[in-house]
Amino acid sequence: MRKLYFASLCCAALSANAQWVEVACPVNANLWKMGWATEDVGYMNTNSALLKTVDGGETWTTTSYTGNVDGDFSFPTSSVGYMAGFYDIIKKTTDGGNTWTSVTVNNQALPVRSVSFVDANTGWVVGINGFIRKTTNGGASWTVQTASGTAQFRRVHFVNANVGTAIGDNGAIRRTTNGGSSWTTIFGAPNTYLNDIFFLDENIGFIVGGQGTILTTSNGGVNWTTMNSGTTQWLETVCFRNPLEGYVGGTSGFMMKTTNGGLTWVVENNPFFLSTQSINDIVWKTDHYLAIGSAGNITRTGTVGIRTIGTDGIVMELGPNPATTSVMIRVPELADRARTVRVFDTGGSLLHTTTLAGDRDQLDVTGLSDGLYVLEVSVGASLARMKLVVQR
C-alpha cells in the first residue's frame, strides 16, 4: 500500500483564509429566502422547488413541494412554520416542514409578501395596498388591520406579541405597540424601496433598501437613523450575528460587511455571484454565514485551502474546511478533465478513492470520523495534497 506521511507535508502546509466558498445547489433557479425550524433544519424557497437542509446549510435537497413562492418564512416553533406566497395564500406546516398546506388569508387575489408569527397561533401577514391581516388561531381566521395610507408592504417583523414593524415602498415604515390594533407612521426614511428588516433583539434592528439605504434603530423601531453606507447599490438583505458584525447584500452580486455596528462598511467580494446576479438572503448559522441568490448560487463563509496543482499553475480550492458532511473541490480551469481523489489518514493509510469531474464537485465525508486527513488530488501528471479536517 502506498504510504504518505503528514510530516512530509509540513513545509507545504495549506494556506487557510476565511472567505466565501460554494455550496452545491440541486436546482438551477432563483433562490429567494431561507427559514429555520431548528438551528440545523431549514428551508429555502425558489422559483421551481422548496429545498431542505438538515445540517445547517452544508447540503440541500429538493422536497416534494413544488411551486414558485418568493415570500419569507416564520417558524415560531420547531414544528409549526409559515411561508408567505402568492394570491392570498400562505403555506403552513405542523410537522417541521415535511408537509405544507395552503391557508387562505382574505379571499382576494393579492400577494402575501411577508409573514411573522410570535407563537404557533398568533401572526401577521402584509402585502400591497396597505394589506395587513392578523390571526390568533393559526390562520383559521384573519382580522383586518389598518395603517395610514396604502403602503406597498414588503416585510413585516414582530419582536414580541405587541411590537412589530412593517416596511415597504417609498420609504414606508409603520410600527405598532399593541399587536396591530393601531399602527404609527415612522418618518425619516429615504423615499425608496425598503426591502428587508432584521432585528438582532427587541431593541437593535436594521432596514435595507434601494439606493444603498441602511437604517438602524436602538430603541425597537421608535426612531430609525440613516447610516452612511457609502454606496448607491440596491440592497435586498441584511443580517447581523451580533451588535457589531453584519452583512448586507443586493443586486449585481454586491455585498458589504461591517465590524463596528454599521458605522463603516467595506465591500466584500463573493466570487460566486456575478454582476448579473442578486444576493437575496443572508443568514448566520452557529459558525458561518450563508448567502443565496440568483442562478442557484449558495455560498457560505468558511476556511478554504488553495494550492497550485503540480507545475501546471492550476489553482484548486477546497472547502469548507473543517468539513462536516461534504467538501467542495473546485478546479475551474480543468472543468473537462477527470481527477482522482484519494483520502489518507495521517499515518498514510489509504481510506478512500474516487474519480470526480466538472469544475466543482462534492466529496462525501460522512464515512470519516472527526479528525485530520490528507486529501490528494491528481489530474494527469499534476498532483496536490491538502490537509482536510472533519469536525462535527
N, C-alpha and C positions, 0 to 999 in steps of 0.2 A: 504494500500500500504506500502510495506517495505520502511523504511527510513534509509539512510546512510548520515551522516553529515561529510563534509570535515574536520571540526575541529578535528574530532577523528582520522584523518589520519596524522596529523602533525608530530607525533612522529615517524611515519614510512614513512617519506617523501621519494619519489622516488629519487634514486641517478641518476644524469644525467652526462654522459660523451660523449664528441664528439668522434664518431667512425664511422666505416663503417657499414651500415645496408643494408639489402637486398630489392630489388625492384622486384616485380613479373614480369616474362617474359612469354609471351604467346606461345613461341616456345622453344623446346629443340634443339638448333642449335648453331653453332659458330656465334658470333656477331662480326662484323668487324669494321665499322666506323659509326660515327654519323654526321649528317648535320642539320643545323638550319635555317629555313626560318625566324623565329622570335625568340625572347627570350623564348617563350613558345612552339612554334610549331617546332617539329624536327622529323627527320627520322633516322632509323638505318638499315643498310643492313646486311643480314645474309646469310647463305648457303641454306636457304629454303624460306624466305619471306622478304618483306620490312615492317618494323614496324614503327608506328607513335605515337607520343605523342603530346598532346595539353596543357600539364600542366608542361612543363619544365623538363620532365623526371620522374615525380612521377608515372605515369602509361603509359603502352604501349599496343597498339592493332595492329593486323595484318591488312594489306591493301590488295587490290585486286591484287597488283603486286606480281608476283612470279618469282623466278629465283635466281641463285647463282651469286651475284655481290659483289666483295670484295674490290672495289676501294673506294676512298674517295668522298666527296661531295664538291660542291661550290655553295652557294646561294648568288649571287650578289644583289638580291632584295628579298623582301618577297614573290614574286610570281614566279620569274624565278630562277630555280635551275638546276644544272647539277650533274650527278653521273657517275663516271668512271666505266668501265666494261670490259668484255672480248671481244676478237676477233674484234678489230677495231670498237667497238660500245660504245658509251656513251648514257646515258639516260638524257632526258631533260623534265622539267616541266615548264609550264607557268601559272599554277593555284595554286601555293603554295604546290605542291606535290600531289594533288588529282589524277592527271593522269600523266603518263610518256610516252614519245615517244622515239624511237630509232633514234640516229643520227650517220651516218657513217662518219668516220674520213678519212680513206686513202685507202679503198678497198683492204686491205690485212689482213690476219689472225694474227694480232699482238695484244697482250693485251694492253689496255689503263689502266695504273696503277694509274694515278693521274690527277686531273683536277683543274684548278684555273682560275676563272673569276673575273675581276675587275669591270665589269658592265654587263648588260644583254646581250650584244653582243660580247664583247672582252674577249677572254680567251685562255688558253694554255692547251695542254694535253701532257703527256710524257709516255714513255714505254721502252721496251727493245731495244737493239741495237742502242742506241743513238736517239731514236724516240722522236722528238719534233714537234708539229704542233700548229699553231695559227689560230684563227678565229676572224673576226671583224664583222660578220653578224650572230651571234648566232648559228654557226655550219652549216650554209648552204654551206659554202666552207671553205677550210683549206689551209694554206700556210706552206710549208716545212721550218723548221728552223734547223740549223746545229750547233752542238757543237763539239769540238775536241774529237776524239776517238769514241768508240762505247759503252758508259756507259749504264749499265742496270739500267735505272732510276726507282726509286720507289716513289718519291714525288716531286711535284713542288709547289711553292708558290710565288705569286706576291703580293708585298705590295702596289704597285700602277701600273699605266699603263706602266711604264718604267722599274722598278726594280723588278727582280724576281730571284729566286734561285731554281735549280733542284739538287736533291741528289740521290745517288744510290749505287751500289755495289762497292767494292774495294776502298772505301773512296772517291768516285766521288762527286765533288761539282762543279757545273757550275753556273755562275752568269751573268746576263745581265742588262745593264742600258739603253738600247734603245728599249725596248719592244720585245727583242728576235732577232733583226736583226743580232746581234753578241753575242756570249757567251764566257766568260773568264773562264779558269780553275783556281779554287782556290785550292792551295796546302796546305798540312799540316795535313790533316785528317788521322787518322789511317786507315790502309789497311783492312777495314772490311765493312760489310753491313751497310749502313746508311738508317734507316727505317722510320724516321719521322722528320718533320721540323715544328717548331712553332714560329711565330713572335708575340710578345706582342704589338709592334707598328712598325714603319718603321725602327727603329734602333736596338731594342733589340730582339734577336732571339736565338733559341736553336735547336740543332740537337741531336738525339739519335740513337744508333745502336748497333751492336754486340760487345761482349767483354766489356760490361759496358761503351761504348763510350757515352760521353756527351760533346758536343761542344757548345760554346756560342759566340755571336757577340754583340757588342755595336755600330757598325757603319753600320748597314744594310747589313752585309754579306761581306764587303770588306775583313775583316780578321775574322778568327774563332780561338778560343782558346780552347784547350782541358782541361776539368775540371777533377779534381780528384774525381771520383765517388765512389771509394772505393770498387768496385765490378767488377766482370767479367761476370755478368749475361747479357743475351741477352735482350736488351731494344727495345720495339716496339712503345712506345708512350710517348709524353711529353706534359704537359700543365701547364701554369703559370696563376695565377689570377692577379698578379701584379709583379713588378720587383723583389720582394723578395721571394714570396711564390709560390711553384710549386711542381708538382709530375711527376715522371717517372714510367712506368710500363712495364712489359715484360713477358717472359716465366716463367714457374714454379710458377705462381701467385705472381711474385716478384714485389714489389713496394717500392719506396723511396720518401721521402719528403725533401724539403729544405725550410728554412725560412730566408735565407740570400743570395738569388740570385744564389745559386748553389755553394757557397764556400765550404759548407759541406752538406752532405746528411745523412739522418737517415732512416734505413729500417723500414717500417711501415707494420704491419700485416693487411691484408684484409682477414678475416677468411672464406669468401665465395668462395675464389679461392684456389684450391688445387694445390699441386706441379706438377700435370699432366696437368694443365690448364694455359692458357695465358691471360694476360690483354692486349687487343688490342687497346683500345682507352680510353682516359680520357679527360673530358671537364669540364669547370667551368660554372655554371648556377646561376647567381644572388647571391645565398647564400649557394651553396653547389657544390661539385664535383660529377660527375657521372663517373663510370668506367664500361666498358663492356668487355666481352671476351668469352672464350670457354664455351661450355655446357650451353648456355643460361644464363650465370651469368650477372646480372645487380646489381650494388651496388651504394650507394650514401653516402656521409658524412652527418651526422645528429646527433641529440641528441636522445639517446636511454635510456629507463628506464629498469633496470634489478632488478627483485625481486625474492625471493625464494617463491615457492608456498607451503603454509602450513608447515607441519613438514616433508614433503617428501624429502626435499633437491633438489627439481626440480627448475631449472632456467628458467625463462620466459623473453623474450625480446620483447620490444615494440618500434616501430619506423617506419617512422620518427616522432619525437615529438618535436616541433609542427608538426601537420599534416595538409594537405590541402584538398586532396580528399579521401585518404585512409591511413590506418595504417597497418603495418605488425605485426602480432603476431606470435612469434616463441616459440615453446616448443619442442626442438629436441628430448628430452628423452620420449616424450609421443606422438610419431607420429601416433600411432594406437588407440588413445583414443579421443573420442569427448569431447569438452569442451563448456560450456555455457558462453557466453559473455553478460554482461549487461552494459549499459551506463547510468549513473545518472548525473543530474545537481548537482551543489554544494549545493543545498537545499535538496538533497536526493530523488528527484522525478525520477522514472524510466522512461527513454526515449526510450530505445531500448533493445531488447533481441534477440539473435541469437545463433545458435549452429555451431561450427566450428570443423574441423577435419583435420588431417595431421600435419606435423611438422612445417608448415608455412601457414599462412592464411592472406588474405587481408580483412580488415573490412572497408566497405564503410562508410565514414563520410560526404558525400556531403549533407546529410539531416540535419547536425548540423550547427548551427550558430557559428561564431567565438566566442571563449571563453574557459573557463576552465570546465572540466568534470572529473568525476570519472569513471574509467573503471574497472569492476570487472570480473575476470575470475575464474571459478570453474571447477575442474576436480575431480569427485567423492567427497571425503570429503575435498580435498585441495582447498584453496581459496587464491586469491591475489587481491589486489586493487592497482590501479595506478592513478596518475594524467595524464590526457590527455588534451593537448592544441590543439585546432583547430584554425588555423590562416592562412588567405589568403592574 
